[in-house]
Amino acid sequence: MVSGIAKLRFIRYASTYCGRKRISIVGSGPSGFYTAYRLLTKSEVPLHITMWEKLPVPFGLSRYGVAPDHPEVKNCEDTFTKCAKEFSRPGQKHLFEFIGGVTVGEEVKLTELLKKQDAVVLSYGCTGDKKLGIPGENSTKGVFSSREFVNWYNGHPDFATSPKFIDFDWSKVRNVGIIGNGNVALDLTRVLISNKISELWSGTDISPIAMKCLQRAPIQNVKLIARRDFSHSKFTNKELREMWELEKYGIRGRIDPTYFREDMFNLNTIKDRAFKRRVEMCSEYLKPYEQRTKRNYQKFLPPGANGQTWELDYLKTPIAINSDSSGNLSSLTVCKNEITADNRVVSLKDQELTYELDLLITSLGYAGQPLPEFASLHIQFDKSHLAATAGRVLTTQGSTYPGLYASGWIKTGSTGVIASTMMGAFEVADVLLQDLPKLPSRPTGPVDLTHIAHTNWHHWEILNKRELQKGEEQNKTRSKFLTYQELQCSN
């Protein structure tokens, strides 16, 4: 029996909060969650935020895109979890709701969200691949994109048990080419060349299926191929230092003197401090141990080389991917490049080289994909991301689409780290809060999910606990479930 005081409290609660503004966020990766966090912690108007995720579990690129040996990068998930827990409790001013296993644009239409919500934020990231557009790219066995490869070793359910990886003959992989030289390319290199070093990987949540495959590969060399020169490298110094420090295990790095020598740069005149440290780092690590002048590069006496090397290769453009009679990768044809005085890359088509390779990964960046309804809604999609100004999505006529916003990579393209994603998401959330009082009034309400199978935050909490317990039993940070069947089960 409900007391009169309880009834009064409920009436007061209903009159205050049942008129919450409804906002849907499509995507539960860092950009989606940071957008939600900002809205929930800054809005003076009561909000009901619904987060839609096509996978049964949250966190997107944080869960499936971060290198397994970099668990500190995933600390953002702690913030997201606290946010979801705090605003999922009844009686709060704001309400947060997670709906997993539902693809917006398929089971739930974007048009339905736009009709039933005060605002919609698209934060579903980049789910495709940028392409080289050269012969052999799509038909050769042993050629993968970085997105596919990273999702595979991180246990993404679309890739974890894919025959494309499992049926590949890893026992024949000695020479690997990676096209690209950003942080993802270095992550790939580190996984490929050091996976047999137990102290680096045994405690991580890397997929055991991927690890078993990779450890069958007798990899000797990984070559990172870039169109531009050393000064245009895209990786960060932290990632590069990790590569050099693999000399602790006998794995050596190299750069051909054509592309990097100490006398090419005057450290006294370099103003960019990060680049100056990069030049110093490479200069020191390329010297024999006893000739290094900085103690910072003599942390430990490396053992003799074990024959494994990684190499930064510059000023090359891929021309063709070549295969043998069985359709397996045999080599990559490239041509040399020059950089002009006005910083343009010129390919020297008459100066070709052929690299014999057993595995090739294209690390060109991820590409965004338009939702099916963009065309009929006249939403502008430029190349691989949405067209937007200050987070407001644009129509094909260049005007803003009322109540529709974008944050993260689907807005910017696949660029930036989680910290920059956070700042971008905060800016979009602030714009939305500024617009909210002026947006067209709509008959808002929940989307009917009666006949749509889906997961919720409570389901994730149960699953998360099971993964952590399983990981603890195996002396790992966590042990992920790898299939949709496992991820959808919370018993």
N, C-alpha and C positions, 0 to 999 in steps of 0.2 A: 504494500500500500504506500502511495506517495504522499508525503507530508505537504501541508500548505506552503511551507517555506521552500521546499524543493520545487513545487509547481511554480512559485513566483520566480525562483532562480531560472527555471527553464524558459519561462515566458520572456524574462529579461534577456537571457542569452539569445533566444530565437529572434527577438526584435532587433537585437544589436548585430548579430553575426549571420543570420540566414540571408541577408542581403549582400553577402560578400561578392566582390567582383571576381569573375571567373577568368582564369588565365590558363591556357594549355601550353606546355612546353614539349616540343617533339624532339626527343633525344635525351638520354640520361648520362652522357659523357661529361667531361669537365665543363664545357661551355654551357650545357643545359643546366647542370647542377649549380654552377656559379651564378647563372642568371636567376635561378630559383632562390638561392641563398640571399642574393642582394634584394630581391623583391620582398622576401619574407621578413628580412631584418630592417628594411628601410621604409616600407609602406605604412602610412598612417591610416589608409583605407583598408578595411578587412578584405583579405584575399582568400580565394580557394584555388590553389595551384594544382593542376593535374599534369603529371609528367608521363609522357608516353614513350615506351621503349619497345622496339621490335624483338629484342632478345628477352628471354624470361628473367634475366638478371640485369642489374644496373651497372653503371660506371663506364661503359663504352671503351673509348681509347685508353683510359687509365687502366682498365682491367686487361684489355687485349692488345694494347699497342706499346706499352712501356716494357723495356728490356727486363727480363726476370731477375737479373742481378743488380737492378737499380730499384729496390723496393722503397727507398726513401722518396722517390718521385711519386709514389702512390699515396703518400701521406694525405693528399687532398681528400681521399676517400673518407678519412676520419671526420673531416669537416662536413662532408656531404651526409654522412651517417648521423651525426649529431643534429644536423638541420632536419633531416627526415624524421628522426625520432621525436624531436621537440614539437614539431608542427603536425605530427600525426595523432597526438593525444587529443581527446575530446576536451571541449571547454576553452580552447585557445582562440585568440582573436583571428589568427590566420590558420588555414588548414592546408596540409600537403598530402597529396595522394599519388602513389606510384602505380602505374598500370603497365605490366610487362607482357611480352609475347603478342603484342598487337602492332601491326604495321599501319601507320597512318598513310593513307593513299590507297590501301587495299581493304582490310577489315573495317577500318573507320576512315571515312573520306575527309579530306581537308575541308571541303565545302561544309560538311556537317559541323566541324569544329568552329569554322568562321561564323556559322549561324548561331551556335549555342554558347559561344564564349565571348567575353568582352575583348579579349586579345589572344593571339596565338604567336608563339615564338618558335621559329624553326631553328633547331640546334642539332640536327642529325648528322652533321659531319660530312666527311667525304668517303664514299663507299665504293669508288671505282679507281681505276689506275690511269695515270698519264702514260702515253705510249710513245715509243721511238718512231713508229711508222716505217720500219725497214723490213725487207724480206726475211722470213723465217721467224719473226717475233711471235706469231700466234700459233705456228704449226710445229715448232721444234720441241721435242721432249728434253727436259732438263733446263727449260727457261721459265723462270718464275718472276712475278713482280714482288717488290718488297712488302706490299700490303698483304699478299697471299702468304708470303714466307713468315712474316711477323705474326700474323693471325694463327698460322699453323703451330709455331713453337710456343705460342701463348695459350693454346688450347681453345681457340674459338670454335664453337660447335659446327660452323659451316666448313671448317678446314681441318680440325683435329684428326679426323679419321678418313680424310680424302684419299682415294686411290692415287690421285696425281702425285702425292708425296710418298705414300706408303709403298706403292708399287715401283717407284723409281729405284734404280740400282745404285744405291749410295756407295757400294763397295768399290766402284770404279772412279770415284770423285777424288782427283788429286789437285787439279788446277781450277780455281774458281775466279770468275770475273764478276765484279759489281759495278754497274754503270751509275755513277753518282758519288758524291763525296760529302754528304751531310751527316748529321748525327745518326740517322737511321742506317746509313751505309756502314758506319763504324760499329753500330750495334750488331748488324748482321755479320760483319767480319769477326767480331769478338766471339759470337756464338759459334761460328763455323770453325774457327781455328783453335779455340781453347776448350771445347766441350768435354774433352777427356780429362780435364783438370778438376778433380772431384771437389777440392776446397772452394772453387769458384761457383759451382753449379749445383752440388748435391742438396744444398739447403734451400734452393729457390723453388718457385712454383712453375718452372718450365714444364711443358708437357712431357711426360715420360715416353709417350709414343714418339715424339719428335727427337728426344734425346737418344733413344735406342737407334733410330735411323741415322742420326748424325754421327754417332760414335762408330758406326760401321765405315764411315768415310775416311780414307787415309789422306786427308787434306795436307798438302805441302805448301801451297801458295795461294794467297787471295790478293787479287789485283783490283784496286779501286780506280776506275777510269773516269776522268773529268774532262769536260770540253774546254774549260778555261785553265788558267795557270794557278800556281800555289797561292798567290795573293788573293785569289777569288774563292778559296776553299770555304765551304759552308758549315763545316763542323765547328764545335766549340772546343776550347782548350782543355776543358775537363775530360771530354770524351777522347780527345787525342792523347792526353797524358796516360789514360788507362791503356791505350793501345801500346804505347812505348814501354810501359811498365810490365807488359807481358814478357819482357826479356828475363824477368825473374824466373820464368819457366822454360827459358831457352828459345822463345819465339821472338824473332827479330823483325824490325821494320826497316824499310829502305825507301829511298827516293832517288831516282836517277839524277846525277849531278847536272844533267841538262836542264832540269826543272827546279832544282834547289841546291844552292851552295851558299856557304856562309858569306862569301864575298859579294853575293848579289844584293845584300841588304846592309845598310849602315844603321846599326842599332841606335846611334846617337841622334839620328835625324828622324826616326820613326815616331810619329806623334800618337798613333793609335796604340794604347798600352796593351790591349789584348793581342793585337797582331805582333807587337814587339816581343811579347812573351812566347808567342807561337814560333817565331823565328828562332829565338834563343833555345827553346825546347828542342826543336828539330836539329838545330846545329849541334847541341850537346849530345843528344842521343845517337846521332849518326857517327859520332867519334867513338873510337875504342874506349872502353871504360876508364883505363888509366890516363887517358888524355883529356878527360872532361875537366873543365875549370870550375864548375859550380858543384858544391856538395849536394845540392838539391837533386842532382842527377846521378848521385852515387849512393842511393839509399841502400843498395844491397849489391853484392858482387854476383853478377849473373853467371849461371853455369855455362858450359859450352853450348853452342847453338844446336838445337835438335833437328835442324833441317827445315823447320816451318818458318815461313816468312809472310809478311803482308807488305804491300807496296802501294804507295800513292803515285799514280800515273796521271800525267796532265797533257792537255792540248791534243785531245783525240776526239774524233766524232765517229760513232758506230755507223757502218754502212750496210752490213749484211750479217745475219746469223746463219751459219752453215751447219748442215747436218750430214750424217752418214746415210747409207742405204736403208737403214732401219728407222730413220727419222730422229735419231738421237743427236744431240749437240756434239759437234766436232770442233768448231772454231768460231771466232768472231773476227770479222774484217773491219778495220778502222782506217781512217785517214788522219794525217797530222793536221793540226790547226795553227793558225797565227792570230795574234791579237793586234789589231791596228791601233794607231795613235789615238783614234777616237773611241777606243774600247769595244770595237766590234770583233766578233769571231769570224775568221775566214777559213773555210775548209779547203785544204790543199788536196784536191781530188786525185792528183797524180802521184801522191806520196802515201801509198797504202801499206798497212802492216796487217799481219794475221796472227792472232793469239790463239793457241790451242787451248781449249777449255773443256771441262767436263760438266760444269754447272755455271749458269749465268743468271744473275738477279738484276733486274732493272729497278733502280732506286731513284725514280724521277719525281716522286711525290704522289699523293693521293688526289683523285679527281672527284668532285662532287657530282651527284646525279640528281636531275630534276624529278619532282614528284609527278605522277601521271596527269594531275589536274592543272599543272602550271599553264599549259597551252590554253585550255578553255577559260581559265581565270585571267589570262593575259598577264601572267607574272613573268617578269624579265629575268632570264637566266643567261649570264654571260660566261661562255666557255665552261668553266668547271665550278662556278659558284653563283649564288644569287646576286642580283644587282640591288644594292641598298645604300641609303644615305643615312648616316647616324643610326644605323640599325633598322630603319624603316624600309621595308621591302618596296621596290619600285615596280610599276606596271610597265608593259611594253611601250606605253606612251610617255613614260618618264615621270608620271605622277606617283605619289605614295599610295600604297594599298591600305585603306583604313583598317587598323587593328592587327596588321600583320608585320611581324618583326623577324629578324634573323641575328643569330650570334654564333661565334666560333667559325670553324673552317668552312661551313656552307655559306658563310658570309664573306670570308676573307680569302678562301682558298687554303690549301694545306701548308700553312706557314706559321712559325712561332711555336714556343714551348708552352707548358701548362700555365706558367706565370703570366705570359702575355695573353693567353686565352682568358684567364681570370679577369684581367684589367678590361679586356674588350667586352666580356660578358657584363661586368659592372656598368660600363658605359651604356650598353643597350638597355639594361634594366632601368637605369636612371631616366633614359629617354622615354621608356614605356610609362614609368610612374608620372612623368611630366605630362604625357599625353592622355593618361587614363581619364581624367575628368572631362576631356573634350571629345572622347571617342563616341561614335554613334551608339545610341541606346539599343540594346538587343534583348529579346526574350530569352535570357540565358538559362541554362540548365544542364544537368548531367547527360552524358552520352549513354544510350541504352546498350549495356554489355551483356544482357541476359543470355544471348545466344552466341557469345564470343568467348572462347576459352582464353583466360588470361591469368597472370600472376599479380601479386601485390607486395607491399613492403614486408608484411608479416611472413610471406612465403620466402622472401630473400633472407630475412633474419634467421629462419630455420636452416636454409641451405648454407648460408655463410657459416653458421656454427658448425655444421657438419664438415664443411671443407677445412675449417681451421682445426677441428679435432683430428680429422684424417691426416692433415699436415703434421700436427704435433706427434702423432704416432710414427710418422716417417721422418722425423727431425727436419721438417721443412716449414717454411713460412705458412704455406697452405698447400693443399692438394686439390686442384680444381676438378669439378665434374666436366666431362668433355663432350657429352652428347645432349641433344635436346631432351631425350627421354629422362636422363639423370637430372637435368636442370629444371625440368617441369615438375619433378616429384619432390614433395616436401615432407613425406611421411618418414 
